[in-house]
Amino acid sequence: MSSDDAGDGDGPTVTVTTGETPTDAEAEVEPPEEGLGRSGWVLVAAVVVAVLVIPGLVYLWPAGGRVFGATYRTALLVLPMIPAVILGLIAVWSMRDRRG
């Protein structure tokens, strides 16, 4: 060994693994978001549409008339499908959003 290499500390690096998984204290964990977050507020908006807006539209639909060529009976069948599809899409979106 020469005197130049003795004080550098550039020797080989040794890594020791124990096979244990890190505990929660050792793992880097992001702090949870405050509030609902984006997907939570989208879900709240969808629930408001499903509980207030769609039943309000059915209630205000003229019983004997036609709106956009649809009768009251058609409105009772079609309008509740709108929040069902929206809530299903939001459920898939929010689960996909959590994985990323």
Order of alpha helices (4+ residues) and beta strands (2+ residues): alpha-alpha-alpha-alpha-alpha
